[in-house]
């Protein structure tokens, strides 16, 4: 007789094999506090079908895609479900590709979700020759895909005001947006945020309009680190606070033409919050490992206060 596992159980076949920081085997999907309070079933705890609503290039770059998904409702289901993917968590995409003996698994971190409409959006950078990238690039609206989650271990604690240092690399800025929003949207949350974004140049800073909105809040500061930004002055030793770059910046934007390192990190320390401060790092695993060590040194944080997305 076939034995069905509970919807939040996992086995080896659920692992994508990419050495994820928050592997599904260590962080199995479970009902969130928000879903439990609502008394609703989270549709994504086990693999669920989501239809593609749109597949668009971001900032005119065909290799960076904004994908919008909506829950493919089963007519036999009653309306007792929601979609809850807490900030800092990711979902696993399972796709059956031609020529592959087993389904291909890849984790993606939503930057926007709708609790009631059961929709979410992800930002994806397509990799040349990547099987999943080729699959996602060819998707058209109404195609159905399977996702499971939420996967992760970060939970925001609003009980004490603190400084939250968020360090993001490239497209990994996307999943940090809801982390920022959950603080700024809560008038009772006195936490301060320092958002440090690493990108090739200004053109590759994603969601600049959203960052501009965040900059209007008293407890938010950001800085762009653009190591490969070209300067019109042509000087090889152009100062990091290049005046030509400053003219391209928007209201309250700050940018530097250097790599983010331990000294630069230290320049953003908010004094007096060391005991309750945390750092959140999003990006390539190599970037995360480097920044984890440097952030702990610069901010004086214990290892348990540094989270990797």
Secondary structure, DSSP 8 states (H G I E B T S, - for coil): ------TT---GGG--SS--TT-TTTS-----HHHHHHT-EETTSS-EEEEEEEEEEETTEEEEEEEEEEE---TT--S-EE----TT-EEEEEE--TT-SS-EEEEE--SEEETTTTEEEEEEE--TT-HHHHHHHT--TT-EEEEEEEE-------SS--EEEEEEEGGGGHHHHHHHHHHHT-TT---EEEEEEEESSGGG---HHHHHHHTTSTTEEEEEEETT---TT--TT--TT-HHHHTT--TT--EESS---HHHHHTT--TT-TTT-EEEEES-HHHHHHHHHHHHHHHT--GGGEEE-
